[in-house]
Structures are given as structure tokens and as C-alpha cells.
Amino acid sequence: MKAVLDGVVVAEAEDDAIVRIEGNAYFPPSSVVEGALEKSPTPYTCPWKGVAQYWNVTAPGGKTAADGAWSYPEPYPASFDRVGADYSGYLAFDKAQITVTS
């Protein structure tokens, strides 16, 4: 599976490494291109997953997608049962700005 911004792959992982939550593909942190993420100050707390960290995503040498990704660095442990996996730090991408394909 790939996350592509402006024609450039910013994350890539095997399908079995992806965690799917509410229609979004969460990529392991190690699958993201180094230097593509910059912390955003945008706040959000999900009632069942916890405090989210938003990220600005920049394609190497190219475009930036403001708040183009988010993760849950320390999700509520109770959410692991609902999701079926520990997805701490995994990243989902905003499909309006970044193309996610199999």
C-alpha cells in the first residue's frame, strides 16, 4: 500500500502491516519517508482512540499537505480491542490531499 503526494511516494508498506480503522489505512511509522513529516499544532481528541497528533506532510522536493496525516502516539489501551491491534504511532493520511492506493 502506498501514500502518494503530488506524484511522490511518502509512505509504503505491505498490506499485512497496515492497520485499518474507520475506513482509513494506518501505516507503520517506519514506512514513512524520512523527513516527510512535520508536527502540526492542530488539536484533536477522539473519544475512543485518544489524543491525536496531526502532521504536515511534504513530498521530498515538492508540495506540502497541511495536516495531511495524523497519528495516535499514545492511544487509549481500551481501543486496541476494538481495533484488533496496537496502532501506537501509526499514521493515516488525509485522502482529500494524499492518494492512498493498494
C-alpha positions, -999 to 999 in steps of 0.1 A, spaced: 0 0 0 13 35 -8 5 71 2 13 95 -26 15 133 -25 20 152 -58 32 121 -76 58 112 -49 55 82 -25 56 95 11 48 61 27 48 25 16 41 -7 34 29 -43 28 -9 -47 32 -4 -70 62 15 -42 81 -14 -18 76 -40 -13 104 -74 -3 92 -96 19 114 -129 36 104 -121 34 66 -85 47 70 -53 28 64 -28 34 92 8 30 81 36 19 104 59 48 113 89 31 97 71 31 63 71 69 61 98 86 40 123 102 63 118 140 65 83 139 51 65 147 84 65 179 105 44 182 136 13 204 133 -2 223 162 -38 213 152 -55 197 182 -79 168 182 -90 142 207 -111 111 196 -135 100 223 -124 63 219 -88 65 205 -74 94 225 -53 125 217 -42 127 180 -10 143 166 -15 160 133 13 162 108 21 184 78 33 161 50 59 172 25 68 153 -6 106 153 -10 114 183 -32 77 191 -36 43 200 -22 32 202 14 -2 190 26 -11 209 58 -25 185 84 -21 158 58 -16 130 83 -25 121 119 -15 95 144 -22 85 180 11 84 198 -4 70 230 -39 57 221 -63 46 249 -53 10 256 -90 0 256 -91 9 219 -67 -19 210 -95 -45 215 -119 -25 192 -92 -21 165 -76 -56 170 -41 -43 171 -17 -18 188 -16 11 164 5 35 186 23 60 163 8 46 131 -2 72 105 -33 78 85 -34 102 56 -60 127 46 -75 112 14 -85 147 2 -48 156 -1 -29 124 -4 -37 94 -26 -37 61 -7 -36 30 -30 -31 -7 -28 
